[in-house]
Each structure stands twice: as structure tokens, then as C-alpha cells.
Amino acid sequence: VQLQASGGGLVQAGGSLRLSCAASGIIRNINLMGWYRQAPGKQREFVAHISEAGSTTYADSVKGRFTISRDNAKSTVWLQMDSLKPEDTGVYYCKLNYYLDPRDYWGQGTLVTVSS
């Protein structure tokens, strides 16, 4: 599977961005699709994920500001990011998990920079 993420950029605090990640290749039996981020000098951290059925989970730091959505037919996941803060700055990676497969599949990342 290949994951192509896009939508990152530079935005002022309080602004919005929408990230997208499209999967290609093996696009059947996809369970979870989600987003992680890595700030400079920090470890990669969980942001949000969504199941095939549409069940969502968010990190506490983004609850109420970020919304994850998914189109199973297009094997695409989006992350709508509102009320952005400087601490949201980082490289955002999409991740995919298949049913009955313990491996994580990662996209290449897209940079989000939030200026104060």
C-alpha cells in the first residue's frame, strides 16, 4: 500500500488546515486510518484515528478542534484542523492498519507550521 498525504502548510494561530491522505495499492480490508504528528525534537504522537465503521478517537490535545473523517470507497482520510495553535506544529503522518495484520503502514508526512 502507498499513502499519499497532502494539505500541510503555514498558517497563523487560530487558523485552519485540512490534511488528506489517500491510500493506493491494496485498499481492501482496511481497519483503521489515522494521523500522528512529530514536533521538532519530540517523539511521534497519536492525533486521531477512525475505524471503517466511522468510530473516532482523538488525542486530548486536539479534541474539539480537529475532526477526522474517511471515505471508504476512496480509501481516503481527512483531518480538519481548526483553531490551530503553535504547539500543533510538526510533521503529520497518516497511518493505516489492515484487519488481522499487526503492521503499521505510514505515509511520507506533511509539514504543518502554525505561527504565533
C-alpha positions as CSV (number, residue, x, y, z in Angstrom):
1,V,0.0,0.0,0.0
2,Q,1.1,3.6,-0.7
3,L,-0.2,6.5,1.4
4,Q,0.0,10.0,-0.1
5,A,-0.5,12.8,2.4
6,S,-1.1,16.4,1.5
7,G,-2.5,19.7,2.7
8,G,0.2,20.9,5.1
9,G,1.4,24.4,5.1
10,L,2.0,27.6,7.1
11,V,-0.9,29.1,9.0
12,Q,-1.4,31.7,11.7
13,A,-2.6,30.7,15.1
14,G,-6.3,30.4,15.1
15,G,-6.4,29.4,11.5
16,S,-7.4,26.1,9.8
17,L,-5.9,23.5,7.6
18,R,-7.3,20.3,6.1
19,L,-5.0,17.3,5.6
20,S,-5.8,14.5,3.3
21,C,-4.3,11.0,2.8
22,A,-5.1,8.7,0.0
23,A,-4.3,5.0,0.0
24,S,-3.5,3.1,-3.2
25,G,-2.4,-0.4,-3.9
26,I,-4.1,-2.9,-1.5
27,I,-7.2,-1.0,-0.4
28,R,-9.3,-3.8,0.8
29,N,-9.8,-4.9,4.4
30,I,-8.6,-1.5,5.8
31,N,-9.5,-1.2,9.5
32,L,-8.0,1.9,11.0
33,M,-6.9,5.1,9.2
34,G,-5.3,7.8,11.3
35,W,-3.0,10.6,11.9
36,Y,0.1,11.1,14.0
37,R,2.4,14.0,14.3
38,Q,6.0,14.7,15.3
39,A,7.2,18.1,16.5
40,P,10.9,19.0,16.2
41,G,12.9,17.2,18.9
42,K,9.9,15.2,20.1
43,Q,8.6,11.7,19.6
44,R,5.8,10.9,17.2
45,E,2.5,11.1,18.9
46,F,-1.1,10.0,18.2
47,V,-3.5,12.6,16.9
48,A,-6.7,10.8,15.8
49,H,-7.9,7.7,14.1
50,I,-11.1,6.4,12.5
51,S,-12.4,2.9,12.0
52,E,-14.0,1.5,8.9
53,A,-17.4,1.9,10.6
54,G,-16.6,5.6,11.4
55,S,-15.8,5.3,15.1
56,T,-13.3,8.0,16.0
57,T,-10.7,8.5,18.7
58,Y,-8.8,11.8,19.4
59,A,-5.8,12.8,21.5
60,D,-6.9,15.0,24.3
61,S,-4.8,17.9,23.0
62,V,-6.9,18.1,19.8
63,K,-10.4,17.2,21.0
64,G,-12.9,19.8,19.9
65,R,-10.5,21.4,17.4
66,F,-9.7,18.6,15.0
67,T,-12.1,16.4,13.1
68,I,-11.2,13.2,11.3
69,S,-13.3,11.7,8.5
70,R,-13.0,9.0,6.0
71,D,-14.3,7.8,2.6
72,N,-14.0,4.1,2.4
73,A,-14.8,4.0,-1.3
74,K,-11.9,6.3,-2.0
75,S,-9.6,4.9,0.7
76,T,-9.0,8.4,1.8
77,V,-8.9,10.0,5.3
78,W,-9.0,13.7,6.1
79,L,-8.1,15.7,9.1
80,Q,-9.8,19.1,9.5
81,M,-7.8,21.2,11.9
82,D,-9.4,24.3,13.3
83,S,-8.3,26.8,16.0
84,L,-4.7,25.8,15.3
85,K,-2.1,26.6,18.0
86,P,1.7,26.9,17.7
87,E,2.0,23.6,19.6
88,D,0.3,21.9,16.7
89,T,3.4,22.5,14.6
90,G,5.0,19.3,13.3
91,V,5.1,16.8,10.5
92,Y,1.8,15.0,10.2
93,Y,1.9,11.3,9.2
94,C,-1.0,9.2,8.1
95,K,-1.2,5.6,9.2
96,L,-3.2,2.6,8.0
97,N,-3.9,-0.7,9.6
98,Y,-5.5,-3.7,8.0
99,Y,-7.7,-6.3,9.7
100,L,-5.7,-9.2,11.0
101,D,-2.4,-7.6,10.2
102,P,-0.4,-6.2,13.1
103,R,1.9,-4.0,11.0
104,D,1.6,-0.2,10.7
105,Y,1.8,1.4,7.2
106,W,2.9,5.0,7.1
107,G,2.7,7.8,4.6
108,Q,5.5,10.2,4.0
109,G,4.3,13.1,6.1
110,T,3.2,16.6,5.5
111,L,4.6,19.6,7.4
112,V,2.2,21.9,9.4
113,T,3.6,25.1,10.8
114,V,1.5,27.3,13.0
115,S,2.9,30.8,13.6
116,S,2.0,32.8,16.8
